[in-house]
Amino acid sequence: MYPVSSQKKSWTFANEAQLLGFRVEQNSKYIEEHESECQDGDLEEFFLTPAEERLLLKQYEVYLFDFCRRFDPPMPKCVVGTAFHYFKRFYLNNTPMDYHPKEILATCVFVACKVEEFNVSISQFVNNIKGDRNKATDIVLSNELLLIGQLNYYLTIHNPFRPIEGFLIDIKTRSNMQNPDRLRPHIESFVDSTYYTDACLLHTPSQIGLAAVLHAASREQENLDSYVTDLLFVSARDKLPGLIDAVRKIRIMVKQYQQPDRDRVKAIEKKLDKCRNQANNPDSELYKERLRRMYTDEDDIPAEDASFHIADVSSDTSAMNTSQ
């Protein structure tokens, strides 16, 4: 039940300003910790700004959806929704400069597959990733516990699909609309569009579901206002203004979304290559050495012989390429 869930208690927030505050805080914290790495002293030129981080993450949300859409075997809708929740939650508590989104993206989807009981093995999973699949396996598995910890072990996600089914059944039963199932394509398109916004961090699944149904009805030249006011909330009219405001905000968020500019994103990615945390970069020697220490017993194995297969050092850096 959503009203008593960890999603409502810990991962639903008051407004967009609160989300911005979390993101700015993580950005400032990283810059403060890594300030010494900036050689010329121009912090804004060396590190990503909060606005640049948001643009970068918006592009990787596009990659996330495309990855799920192309996934073989076909991925259930609930897995996609859960993966987006994880991705957005992770970057409220972390900055892309610390953990590159291309690596966290794949881990979010992999954990979502497990939680939603979409049974795919790690080998099946990485077969959907272009590049070095051995390296991709190592990255996904090494980030799995990190992700779960950053989510505070709250993994159950309430997506809007059940409320939507409830609304459609109720509309069939109590309204005069003919063939409500014709709303489904528009509903699915609207829900997909909410993934690119912060709607899931600000609104309840039922609010998102109702916004999708009302949007779909308007696209089919149907009016469900009387259904909402006279039937759905006939015994709870005091809650109606809040619901109408939430639905309006969700529809505005979807309408105002703009695709990130690819050239701008490419420039941000080049900047990220210079300022990212090398301790969390699978291509860096610092990262490889850290893993060697984690997975070898230095008391038993001489340091010069200690080794752990992460991937070929000279491997293509597109090992986690989910965007092509």
BARO-25996 format. One line per 8 residues: for each residue x, y, z of N, C-alpha, C, O. Coordinates in steps of 0.1 Angstrom, whole numbers, plus 5000, padded with zeros to 4 digits. Last residue first. Layout:
N
X:Y:Z:X:Y:Z:X:Y:Z:X:Y:Z  ...
//
This chain:
324
5237:5032:4721:5238:5031:4706:5229:5019:4702:5229:5016:4690  5238:5034:4748:5231:5045:4740:5231:5043:4725:5226:5051:4718  5253:5019:4764:5239:5015:4762:5231:5024:4754:5219:5023:4752  5284:5009:4768:5276:5018:4758:5262:5012:4757:5260:5003:4750  5304:5001:4785:5290:5003:4790:5282:5011:4781:5273:5019:4786  5326:5002:4769:5322:4989:4775:5308:4990:4780:5300:4980:4780  5340:5021:4756:5325:5021:4754:5319:5008:4760:5309:5003:4755  5367:5020:4758:5360:5027:4769:5345:5027:4767:5338:5032:4776
5381:4989:4750:5373:5000:4745:5366:5006:4756:5359:4999:4764  5410:4979:4768:5397:4976:4762:5390:4990:4759:5393:5000:4764  5435:4977:4780:5434:4985:4767:5420:4984:4761:5418:4988:4749  5431:4961:4802:5434:4976:4804:5432:4984:4791:5428:4995:4792  5404:4939:4802:5416:4943:4796:5419:4958:4797:5410:4966:4794  5389:4938:4835:5388:4938:4820:5402:4941:4815:5411:4946:4822  5394:4925:4859:5383:4934:4857:5379:4935:4842:5368:4933:4838  5408:4900:4876:5404:4903:4862:5391:4913:4863:5380:4909:4867
5435:4908:4896:5420:4905:4896:5415:4909:4882:5417:4921:4878  5465:4899:4913:5458:4903:4901:5443:4900:4903:5439:4890:4909  5497:4899:4927:5483:4900:4929:5476:4905:4917:5480:4915:4911  5524:4899:4923:5517:4888:4916:5501:4890:4918:5494:4883:4911  5534:4919:4939:5537:4920:4925:5529:4909:4917:5528:4911:4904  5525:4911:4964:5519:4923:4958:5521:4923:4943:5512:4927:4935  5519:4877:4970:5528:4888:4969:5522:4899:4960:5515:4897:4951  5493:4864:4989:5498:4866:4975:5507:4878:4975:5503:4889:4979
5487:4864:5016:5490:4852:5010:5496:4853:4996:5504:4845:4991  5482:4890:5023:5490:4882:5032:5495:4869:5026:5506:4864:5029  5464:4899:5005:5478:4904:5003:5487:4896:5013:5500:4897:5011  5440:4885:4988:5446:4884:5002:5460:4887:5001:5468:4879:4998  5418:4904:4967:5430:4895:4969:5435:4896:4984:5433:4906:4990  5398:4922:4965:5395:4908:4961:5408:4899:4962:5407:4887:4958  5406:4947:4972:5394:4942:4978:5393:4926:4976:5388:4919:4984  5429:4951:4957:5430:4950:4972:5418:4944:4978:5419:4937:4988
5418:4953:4932:5428:4942:4935:5429:4940:4950:5430:4929:4955  5402:4976:4935:5396:4963:4934:5405:4951:4936:5402:4941:4942  5423:4995:4936:5414:4994:4947:5407:4980:4947:5405:4974:4957  5434:4992:4911:5442:4988:4923:5433:4987:4935:5436:4978:4943  5414:5001:4895:5418:4987:4893:5426:4983:4906:5425:4971:4911  5413:5028:4903:5401:5019:4904:5405:5004:4904:5401:4997:4913  5438:5036:4894:5434:5038:4908:5422:5029:4912:5422:5022:4922  5437:5033:4867:5446:5024:4875:5442:5025:4890:5444:5015:4897
5405:5036:4852:5417:5042:4858:5425:5031:4866:5419:5021:4871  5382:5026:4842:5393:5026:4833:5406:5031:4839:5417:5031:4833  5363:5029:4861:5368:5015:4858:5380:5015:4849:5387:5005:4848  5363:5053:4885:5364:5051:4871:5370:5038:4867:5382:5036:4869  5365:5059:4911:5353:5052:4907:5352:5051:4892:5342:5048:4886  5388:5073:4914:5387:5061:4922:5374:5053:4918:5373:5041:4922  5384:5095:4899:5391:5084:4893:5391:5071:4901:5393:5060:4896  5356:5114:4895:5364:5107:4905:5371:5095:4900:5364:5085:4896
5359:5138:4868:5353:5127:4875:5362:5120:4885:5374:5122:4884  5371:5158:4853:5368:5161:4867:5362:5149:4875:5360:5150:4887  5374:5148:4827:5386:5154:4834:5383:5155:4849:5393:5154:4857  5350:5138:4819:5362:5130:4818:5373:5135:4826:5382:5127:4831  5334:5161:4820:5333:5151:4830:5345:5142:4830:5349:5137:4841  5341:5174:4796:5344:5180:4809:5344:5170:4820:5352:5171:4829  5329:5156:4779:5343:5158:4778:5348:5165:4791:5359:5161:4796  5302:5159:4787:5309:5146:4789:5324:5147:4788:5331:5141:4795
5298:5185:4778:5297:5182:4793:5304:5169:4796:5311:5168:4806  5299:5182:4751:5308:5190:4757:5309:5188:4772:5320:5188:4778  5276:5165:4748:5290:5160:4744:5301:5169:4751:5311:5163:4755  5256:5183:4755:5259:5171:4763:5272:5165:4760:5280:5162:4769  5257:5200:4733:5259:5205:4747:5263:5194:4756:5272:5195:4764  5249:5183:4713:5262:5189:4713:5266:5195:4726:5278:5194:4730  5223:5176:4721:5233:5166:4721:5247:5172:4720:5256:5167:4727  5202:5191:4744:5209:5194:4732:5222:5185:4732:5230:5185:4741
5174:5172:4757:5187:5179:4759:5194:5180:4745:5193:5172:4737  5140:5180:4750:5151:5171:4748:5164:5178:4750:5166:5189:4745  5119:5193:4775:5127:5195:4763:5138:5185:4762:5145:5183:4772  5088:5196:4791:5100:5188:4789:5106:5191:4776:5099:5191:4765  5063:5207:4793:5074:5216:4793:5088:5209:4791:5098:5215:4789  5045:5185:4795:5044:5194:4784:5057:5203:4782:5061:5206:4771  5052:5174:4820:5054:5167:4808:5054:5176:4796:5062:5174:4786  5046:5196:4837:5059:5190:4837:5062:5183:4824:5072:5184:4818
5018:5198:4832:5027:5209:4828:5041:5204:4827:5049:5207:4818  5009:5174:4843:5007:5176:4829:5016:5188:4824:5021:5187:4813  5016:5179:4870:5022:5167:4863:5021:5170:4848:5030:5167:4841  5000:5201:4876:5014:5202:4877:5021:5191:4869:5031:5193:4862  4974:5190:4874:4978:5201:4865:4993:5202:4865:4999:5204:4854  4974:5171:4894:4973:5166:4880:4978:5177:4870:4984:5175:4860  4976:5188:4916:4987:5178:4913:4986:5174:4899:4997:5173:4892  4952:5202:4914:4965:5209:4913:4976:5200:4910:4985:5203:4902
4934:5181:4918:4934:5189:4905:4947:5196:4903:4952:5197:4892  4940:5174:4944:4942:5165:4933:4943:5172:4920:4951:5169:4911  4933:5197:4959:4947:5192:4959:4950:5182:4947:4961:5183:4941  4905:5198:4953:4914:5208:4949:4929:5204:4948:4936:5208:4939  4896:5172:4965:4895:5175:4951:4905:5186:4946:4912:5185:4936  4893:5168:4991:4906:5164:4985:4907:5168:4971:4918:5167:4965  4867:5175:4997:4878:5183:5003:4892:5180:4997:4901:5188:4998  4852:5155:4986:4853:5167:4978:4864:5176:4984:4870:5185:4977
4846:5127:4988:4858:5133:4994:4861:5146:4986:4873:5148:4981  4825:5116:4975:4825:5116:4990:4837:5121:4996:4839:5120:5009  4831:5120:4949:4818:5125:4954:4818:5125:4969:4811:5134:4975  4852:5115:4932:4855:5122:4945:4842:5127:4951:4842:5137:4958  4841:5100:4911:4854:5096:4917:4856:5102:4931:4860:5095:4940  4817:5115:4905:4817:5101:4908:4830:5097:4916:4829:5091:4927  4820:5142:4901:4807:5137:4905:4807:5123:4909:4798:5118:4917  4847:5147:4893:4841:5155:4904:4828:5149:4909:4826:5149:4921
4853:5127:4874:4862:5130:4885:4855:5137:4896:4856:5133:4908  4832:5129:4856:4835:5116:4862:4844:5118:4875:4841:5112:4885  4834:5155:4847:4822:5151:4856:4824:5138:4863:4820:5135:4874  4858:5153:4832:4857:5162:4844:4845:5158:4853:4847:5157:4866  4863:5139:4810:4861:5131:4822:4860:5140:4834:4861:5135:4845  4857:5141:4776:4858:5149:4788:4854:5141:4801:4843:5136:4802  4874:5134:4746:4865:5130:4757:4867:5139:4769:4878:5144:4771  4893:5135:4725:4881:5144:4725:4870:5139:4735:4858:5141:4732
4915:5120:4729:4904:5113:4722:4891:5122:4722:4880:5117:4719  4930:5137:4744:4935:5134:4731:4924:5127:4723:4924:5128:4710  4915:5136:4768:4915:5149:4760:4920:5146:4746:4915:5153:4737  4921:5110:4776:4908:5114:4773:4907:5126:4765:4899:5127:4755  4949:5113:4782:4944:5104:4771:4930:5107:4767:4927:5107:4755  4947:5130:4804:4954:5134:4792:4950:5126:4780:4947:5131:4769  4934:5114:4822:4928:5126:4817:4934:5132:4805:4928:5137:4796  4953:5093:4825:4940:5090:4820:4933:5103:4814:4927:5102:4804
4975:5107:4835:4977:5100:4823:4963:5097:4816:4961:5099:4804  4964:5116:4859:4969:5126:4849:4970:5120:4836:4967:5126:4826  4961:5092:4872:4949:5100:4868:4953:5110:4858:4945:5113:4848  4988:5084:4875:4979:5076:4867:4967:5084:4863:4963:5083:4851  4997:5104:4892:5003:5103:4879:4994:5095:4870:4992:5098:4858  4981:5099:4914:4980:5112:4908:4986:5111:4893:4980:5117:4884  4989:5073:4920:4975:5075:4916:4973:5088:4909:4965:5090:4900  5016:5077:4928:5013:5069:4916:4999:5071:4911:4996:5071:4899
5021:5111:4938:5017:5098:4941:5015:5090:4928:5012:5096:4918  5050:5132:4932:5036:5129:4932:5033:5114:4934:5042:5106:4932  5077:5136:4932:5069:5146:4938:5054:5143:4939:5047:5149:4947  5091:5116:4919:5097:5121:4932:5088:5131:4939:5090:5134:4951  5078:5114:4895:5077:5102:4904:5083:5105:4918:5081:5098:4928  5084:5138:4882:5070:5135:4887:5070:5124:4897:5063:5125:4907  5106:5149:4870:5107:5145:4884:5094:5141:4890:5092:5141:4902  5108:5135:4837:5105:5145:4846:5108:5140:4860:5111:5129:4862
5109:5113:4821:5119:5123:4819:5117:5135:4828:5125:5145:4826  5087:5098:4828:5100:5093:4832:5111:5104:4830:5121:5103:4837  5065:5109:4815:5068:5113:4829:5082:5108:4834:5087:5114:4844  5065:5096:4791:5070:5109:4791:5073:5114:4806:5082:5122:4807  5053:5072:4798:5067:5072:4794:5073:5086:4794:5084:5087:4798  5027:5082:4804:5035:5076:4815:5050:5076:4811:5059:5079:4819  5020:5089:4777:5021:5099:4788:5030:5094:4799:5038:5101:4804  5019:5064:4764:5028:5075:4760:5030:5085:4770:5041:5090:4772
4999:5052:4779:5012:5046:4779:5023:5056:4775:5033:5057:4780  4977:5068:4772:4981:5067:4786:4996:5062:4787:5004:5067:4794  4975:5064:4744:4979:5077:4749:4983:5077:4764:4992:5084:4768  4969:5036:4744:4981:5041:4737:4985:5055:4742:4997:5057:4744  4943:5036:4760:4956:5030:4764:4968:5035:4757:4978:5038:4764  4919:5045:4752:4928:5055:4758:4942:5049:4760:4951:5057:4763  4905:5024:4743:4911:5032:4733:4920:5043:4738:4928:5049:4731  4892:5015:4766:4905:5009:4762:4912:5016:4751:4924:5014:4749
4866:5026:4767:4878:5033:4774:4891:5027:4770:4901:5034:4772  4841:5024:4751:4854:5017:4748:4866:5025:4754:4874:5030:4747  4824:5054:4758:4824:5041:4750:4838:5037:4748:4847:5044:4744  4815:5067:4789:4825:5067:4778:4824:5053:4771:4823:5043:4778  4799:5071:4811:4792:5069:4798:4802:5067:4786:4798:5066:4775  4810:5053:4841:4809:5065:4832:4802:5061:4819:4799:5049:4816  4812:5029:4855:4803:5040:4860:4802:5052:4851:4794:5061:4854  4827:5010:4842:4816:5006:4851:4806:5018:4853:4794:5016:4853
4848:5022:4829:4839:5013:4821:4826:5010:4829:4815:5009:4823  4859:5035:4850:4853:5043:4839:4844:5034:4831:4833:5039:4827  4869:5014:4865:4858:5022:4871:4851:5031:4860:4839:5032:4860  4888:5004:4848:4877:4995:4852:4866:5004:4857:4854:5001:4854  4905:5027:4847:4898:5022:4835:4887:5013:4838:4876:5014:4831  4914:5029:4874:4906:5040:4868:4898:5035:4855:4887:5038:4853  4928:5004:4876:4916:5007:4884:4907:5018:4879:4895:5017:4879  4949:5009:4858:4939:4998:4856:4926:5000:4864:4915:4997:4859
4961:5030:4872:4955:5032:4858:4945:5021:4855:4934:5024:4850  4970:5018:4896:4959:5028:4896:4953:5031:4882:4941:5033:4881  4989:5001:4883:4978:4995:4890:4967:5006:4891:4955:5003:4888  5008:5019:4872:5001:5010:4864:4988:5004:4870:4978:5003:4864  5026:5037:4885:5012:5041:4883:5003:5031:4876:4991:5034:4873  5045:5019:4911:5044:5025:4898:5029:5029:4895:5020:5024:4903  5062:5017:4938:5048:5017:4934:5047:5025:4922:5048:5038:4922  5089:4996:4947:5085:5008:4940:5070:5006:4936:5065:4996:4931
5112:4985:4970:5098:4984:4965:5093:4997:4959:5094:5007:4966  5136:4992:4982:5136:4988:4968:5122:4986:4962:5121:4985:4950  5156:5006:5003:5141:5007:5000:5140:5004:4985:5142:5013:4977  5182:5008:5010:5176:4994:5009:5161:4995:5008:5154:4985:5010  5190:5033:5004:5187:5030:5018:5179:5017:5019:5171:5015:5028  5201:5036:4980:5186:5037:4980:5181:5034:4994:5169:5033:4997  5227:5031:4986:5223:5045:4983:5208:5047:4983:5203:5058:4985  5226:5003:4987:5229:5011:4999:5225:5025:4997:5219:5031:5007
5221:4997:4960:5211:4993:4970:5213:5001:4983:5204:5005:4989  5245:5007:4948:5232:5013:4945:5222:5010:4956:5215:5019:4960  5265:4990:4960:5265:5005:4962:5252:5011:4959:5247:5019:4967  5257:4966:4951:5255:4968:4965:5256:4983:4968:5250:4988:4977  5263:4970:4923:5250:4966:4927:5248:4969:4942:5238:4975:4946  5288:4976:4913:5280:4987:4916:5266:4983:4923:5259:4992:4928  5298:4951:4906:5305:4959:4916:5297:4971:4921:5299:4975:4932  5280:4944:4885:5280:4936:4898:5287:4944:4909:5283:4943:4920
5287:4963:4865:5273:4961:4870:5273:4955:4884:5267:4959:4893  5314:4958:4861:5310:4971:4865:5296:4970:4872:5293:4975:4882  5316:4931:4853:5323:4935:4865:5317:4948:4870:5316:4950:4882  5300:4933:4829:5296:4924:4840:5302:4928:4853:5296:4930:4863  5316:4950:4814:5303:4954:4817:5298:4946:4829:5292:4951:4838  5338:4933:4810:5340:4945:4817:5326:4950:4822:5325:4955:4834  5326:4914:4794:5333:4910:4806:5334:4922:4815:5332:4921:4827  5318:4929:4772:5308:4924:4781:5314:4919:4794:5307:4919:4804
5327:4957:4756:5334:4946:4764:5324:4941:4774:5321:4947:4784  5299:4965:4735:5313:4967:4740:5318:4955:4747:5314:4944:4744  5265:4970:4744:5275:4969:4733:5289:4972:4739:5290:4981:4748  5243:4949:4761:5252:4961:4762:5263:4959:4751:5269:4949:4750  5229:4927:4761:5222:4938:4756:5231:4951:4756:5226:4962:4752  5244:4909:4774:5243:4907:4760:5236:4919:4753:5237:4920:4741  5240:4915:4801:5251:4922:4794:5251:4919:4779:5258:4927:4772  5218:4897:4805:5217:4912:4807:5227:4919:4799:5224:4928:4791
5227:4871:4802:5216:4876:4793:5216:4892:4793:5214:4898:4783  5245:4872:4823:5250:4870:4810:5240:4875:4800:5243:4881:4790  5229:4875:4845:5238:4886:4842:5243:4885:4828:5246:4895:4822  5195:4864:4836:5208:4862:4842:5217:4874:4838:5214:4882:4830  5163:4875:4844:5173:4874:4834:5187:4873:4841:5189:4879:4852  5131:4876:4853:5142:4867:4854:5152:4867:4843:5150:4860:4833  5118:4899:4870:5120:4897:4856:5132:4889:4854:5143:4895:4855  5111:4908:4896:5111:4894:4892:5110:4891:4877:5103:4882:4872
5116:4933:4904:5103:4931:4897:5102:4917:4892:5092:4913:4885  5142:4929:4913:5131:4933:4923:5118:4930:4917:5108:4926:4924  5157:4923:4890:5156:4914:4901:5144:4917:4910:5136:4908:4914  5153:4946:4874:5149:4933:4869:5147:4923:4880:5138:4915:4881  5165:4965:4891:5150:4966:4888:5145:4952:4883:5134:4948:4886  5192:4958:4888:5185:4956:4901:5170:4956:4899:5163:4949:4906  5195:4965:4861:5197:4951:4865:5190:4948:4879:5184:4938:4880  5189:4992:4861:5181:4983:4853:5182:4969:4858:5173:4962:4859
5210:5001:4877:5196:5004:4880:5187:4994:4873:5178:4989:4879  5232:4994:4861:5230:4988:4874:5216:4990:4879:5210:4980:4885  5230:5011:4840:5229:4997:4837:5226:4989:4851:5219:4980:4851  5234:5036:4853:5222:5033:4845:5220:5018:4844:5209:5013:4847  5259:5036:4863:5248:5035:4873:5235:5031:4865:5227:5024:4871  5273:5039:4840:5275:5027:4848:5264:5025:4857:5260:5014:4860  5265:5064:4830:5265:5052:4821:5266:5039:4828:5261:5029:4824  5270:5083:4851:5257:5077:4849:5256:5065:4839:5246:5057:4840
5297:5078:4873:5293:5081:4859:5279:5075:4856:5277:5063:4859  5300:5093:4903:5296:5080:4897:5291:5083:4883:5280:5089:4882  5310:5119:4907:5315:5108:4915:5312:5094:4909:5321:5085:4909  5298:5134:4889:5312:5135:4889:5318:5124:4898:5330:5120:4896  5271:5130:4894:5277:5123:4882:5292:5124:4882:5298:5115:4876  5266:5127:4929:5268:5136:4917:5274:5127:4906:5281:5118:4909  5240:5116:4951:5253:5115:4945:5254:5125:4933:5243:5129:4928  5214:5118:4959:5224:5116:4970:5238:5115:4965:5248:5114:4972
5200:5119:4937:5197:5129:4947:5207:5129:4958:5210:5139:4964  5208:5098:4922:5214:5111:4919:5208:5122:4927:5212:5134:4925  5191:5077:4931:5206:5077:4933:5212:5090:4932:5221:5094:4939  5166:5085:4922:5169:5085:4936:5184:5086:4939:5189:5093:4947  5168:5081:4895:5166:5094:4900:5169:5095:4915:5175:5105:4919  5173:5053:4894:5183:5062:4888:5181:5076:4894:5191:5083:4897  5150:5043:4906:5163:5040:4912:5173:5051:4907:5181:5056:4915  5130:5051:4888:5129:5055:4902:5143:5054:4908:5148:5063:4915
5138:5037:4865:5139:5052:4865:5138:5057:4880:5145:5067:4883  5133:5011:4873:5147:5015:4870:5148:5030:4870:5158:5036:4875  5105:5011:4876:5114:5009:4888:5128:5014:4885:5134:5020:4894  5098:5014:4849:5094:5024:4859:5103:5023:4871:5107:5034:4876  5108:4990:4838:5113:5003:4833:5110:5014:4843:5119:5022:4847  5094:4971:4852:5108:4972:4853:5114:4985:4849:5123:4991:4855  5068:4976:4843:5071:4978:4857:5086:4979:4860:5091:4987:4868  5068:4967:4817:5067:4982:4820:5071:4985:4834:5077:4995:4837
5091:4941:4809:5078:4946:4814:5079:4961:4818:5090:4966:4821  5111:4938:4779:5111:4942:4793:5097:4946:4798:5091:4955:4791  5119:4911:4757:5111:4924:4760:5109:4926:4775:5106:4917:4782  5152:4896:4763:5138:4896:4760:5130:4909:4763:5135:4917:4772  5163:4926:4751:5159:4913:4747:5162:4903:4758:5174:4901:4761  5156:4961:4749:5161:4950:4757:5155:4937:4751:5143:4936:4748  5149:4985:4739:5155:4976:4729:5159:4962:4736:5164:4953:4730  5138:4998:4761:5129:4995:4749:5135:4985:4740:5128:4977:4734
5160:5001:4777:5149:4992:4782:5140:4988:4770:5135:4977:4769  5175:5019:4762:5181:5006:4765:5170:4996:4769:5170:4984:4765  5158:5041:4761:5161:5034:4749:5167:5020:4751:5163:5010:4744  5158:5048:4788:5146:5044:4782:5148:5036:4769:5142:5025:4767  5185:5055:4791:5180:5044:4799:5167:5039:4793:5165:5027:4792  5189:5076:4773:5196:5063:4770:5189:5052:4778:5188:5041:4773  5173:5095:4787:5169:5091:4773:5176:5077:4770:5169:5068:4764  5188:5097:4809:5175:5091:4811:5169:5087:4797:5162:5077:4796
5210:5109:4798:5212:5095:4802:5198:5088:4806:5197:5076:4805  5200:5134:4795:5204:5127:4783:5205:5112:4787:5201:5103:4779  5196:5141:4822:5185:5141:4813:5188:5133:4800:5180:5125:4796  5223:5142:4830:5214:5131:4835:5201:5130:4827:5196:5119:4825  5231:5166:4817:5238:5153:4814:5229:5141:4819:5227:5131:4811  5215:5185:4829:5214:5182:4814:5220:5169:4811:5214:5162:4803  5224:5183:4856:5210:5180:4852:5208:5177:4837:5201:5168:4834  5251:5191:4853:5247:5178:4858:5233:5174:4854:5231:5162:4850
5247:5218:4845:5253:5208:4836:5250:5194:4840:5248:5185:4832  5236:5228:4869:5228:5228:4856:5234:5218:4846:5226:5212:4839  5257:5225:4887:5245:5217:4889:5236:5217:4876:5230:5207:4873  5288:5222:4867:5278:5229:4875:5266:5221:4877:5264:5211:4870  5317:5202:4869:5304:5204:4864:5296:5213:4873:5297:5212:4885  5350:5218:4871:5339:5210:4876:5326:5212:4869:5324:5223:4863  5364:5238:4855:5369:5225:4857:5358:5215:4861:5357:5204:4855  5350:5262:4856:5354:5257:4843:5359:5242:4844:5357:5234:4834
5346:5266:4882:5334:5264:4874:5338:5259:4860:5330:5252:4854  5372:5269:4893:5364:5257:4896:5353:5255:4887:5349:5244:4884  5401:5278:4884:5388:5281:4879:5379:5269:4881:5378:5261:4872  5426:5268:4891:5419:5275:4901:5405:5280:4897:5397:5285:4905  5442:5252:4876:5442:5267:4873:5433:5275:4882:5433:5287:4881  5438:5226:4886:5451:5232:4885:5451:5247:4884:5459:5254:4890  5419:5208:4907:5418:5219:4897:5431:5227:4897:5434:5234:4907  5423:5192:4928:5426:5186:4915:5425:5197:4904:5429:5194:4893
5414:5204:4951:5429:5204:4948:5432:5199:4935:5443:5201:4930  5387:5199:4953:5392:5212:4948:5406:5212:4944:5410:5219:4935  5373:5178:4961:5383:5175:4950:5388:5188:4945:5394:5189:4934  5356:5186:4981:5365:5175:4984:5376:5173:4974:5386:5168:4977  5342:5207:4969:5350:5209:4981:5360:5198:4983:5371:5201:4987  5329:5192:4949:5339:5202:4945:5348:5206:4957:5360:5207:4955  5311:5176:4964:5322:5170:4956:5333:5180:4953:5345:5177:4954  5295:5196:4976:5303:5187:4985:5314:5181:4977:5325:5180:4982
5282:5207:4954:5291:5215:4962:5301:5207:4971:5312:5210:4972  5267:5185:4946:5276:5191:4937:5287:5199:4945:5299:5198:4942  5250:5181:4968:5260:5170:4964:5271:5176:4954:5282:5172:4955  5236:5206:4968:5244:5201:4980:5255:5191:4976:5266:5192:4980  5222:5205:4944:5233:5215:4946:5242:5211:4957:5254:5213:4957  5205:5183:4950:5215:5182:4939:5226:5192:4940:5237:5189:4938  5189:5193:4971:5197:5181:4973:5208:5180:4962:5220:5177:4966  5178:5216:4959:5187:5217:4970:5195:5205:4973:5207:5206:4975
5162:5204:4940:5173:5212:4935:5183:5214:4947:5195:5213:4945  5143:5193:4957:5151:5184:4948:5164:5191:4944:5175:5186:4944  5131:5216:4966:5137:5207:4976:5147:5197:4968:5158:5194:4973  5120:5227:4943:5131:5234:4950:5138:5225:4960:5150:5226:4961  5099:5210:4937:5111:5209:4929:5123:5216:4935:5135:5213:4933  5085:5196:4968:5085:5205:4956:5099:5203:4949:5108:5197:4954  5085:5175:4987:5075:5185:4987:5074:5193:4974:5063:5196:4969  5088:5140:4978:5093:5153:4983:5083:5164:4980:5073:5162:4972
5093:5107:4985:5084:5116:4979:5086:5129:4986:5085:5131:4998  5109:5089:4999:5113:5092:4986:5102:5100:4978:5103:5101:4966  5099:5082:5025:5113:5086:5023:5117:5091:5010:5127:5098:5008  5071:5078:5025:5078:5083:5037:5092:5089:5034:5095:5099:5039  5066:5067:4999:5059:5079:5004:5067:5086:5015:5068:5098:5016  5083:5045:4999:5083:5055:4988:5077:5068:4992:5082:5079:4989  5076:5030:5020:5089:5038:5021:5090:5048:5010:5096:5058:5012  5040:5032:5026:5053:5027:5019:5065:5036:5022:5064:5047:5026
5015:5038:5032:5024:5034:5043:5037:5029:5038:5044:5023:5045  5003:5045:5007:5002:5054:5019:5011:5051:5030:5015:5060:5038  5007:5021:4990:5015:5033:4989:5014:5042:5001:5025:5047:5005  5008:4988:5000:5000:5000:5000:5009:5013:5000:5017:5014:5009
//
